[in-house]
């Protein structure tokens, strides 16, 4: 079977979508399928990678995005897709690539769209000037159009699926993403690396992720400030980059904070995560947060926003949490950090939680969805059986 995945917001410094594409590609090829992924870039490039055949199309740079691009010409994209003759089409961009679902249907190709973000959360965050009923109506209309355009909508968590479940669409499936359990492992803890990052402090906090407005990266600095006032000798290390890079550096002046930038070497990132005491994930709109799951795989507990999806897998299939959730303010995050510091055995639970979410399970569930595995699905299905023509906009 030939599976083609088209994704925007993929680039040299991108995180979750890039990791997802690569892991799906490796997995599909392992099960004997042909995988091609199409992403935006500067020029047209075609190359063979360990993850499959990669086609880069000219893209438009998005202002204030830190380098993200979207494919410039969807007409050219559809021409390329027609020549590729995919058996299945996957799409990662619910905004500018919606028409691909209709194109796939017209050409008899089963299609899947990933919902990587909460649209309602983004609209509430970036368009608060609109009346709440209007924001809700706009989101519902878009989600209905998206669901009607593709054969399946894949959400990765209950949080990501909520705005679709409210519409009772009949083609919603929940398939959690996974984590690389070999690359990210507690055994990569390094006393020497830890000491070099601590620089005399006692507690090492790490924030791994994109520095953009919706992810609230400044909250980690705010929490550190509270901890320092309480006499806790902590140090914060940021891994990643983004449009708020310079603003955060100015905010952290004079404080025990280091900015390591984007680190392409995943083994190095794994060592940093395994050597930290706590990983911070303050973004309230996270629909999965692979960095948080990679922290858990490294044996490092996570403090996350109680309004994000991260809390779902902090207690995934376990009675004891692998971290803590906090209200979206500096004081609550600081208190949650203190709570975890009093429970050192959380690292064991953290690894156990990650082990319940391997990438192979994600790949197999996706292949089941594509009718490419001869077994019954074992998915936490979020499907409500209702005729599409009965769907209403709330």
Secondary structure, DSSP 8 states (H G I E B T S, - for coil): -EEEEEESS--TT--HHHHHHHHHHHHHHHTT-EEEEEEEESS-EEEEETTEEEEEEEEEE-TTTTS-EEES-HHHHHHHHHHHT-SEEEEE-TTT-THHHHHHHHTT-EEEEEE-S-HHHHHHHH-TTS-HHHHHHHHHHHHHHHHHHSSEEEESSHHHHHHHHTTT-SSEEE----B-TTTS-GGG--HHHHHHHHTT-SEEEEEES---GGGTTHHHHHHHHHHHHTT--EEEEEE---TTHHHHHHHTTTSSEEE------HHHHHHHHHH-SEEEE--TT-SS-HHHHHHHHTT-EEEEETTSSHHHHHTTT-SS-SEEEE-SSHHHHHHHHHHHHT-TTHHHHHHHHHHTSBHHHHHHHHHHHTT-SSS------------GGG----
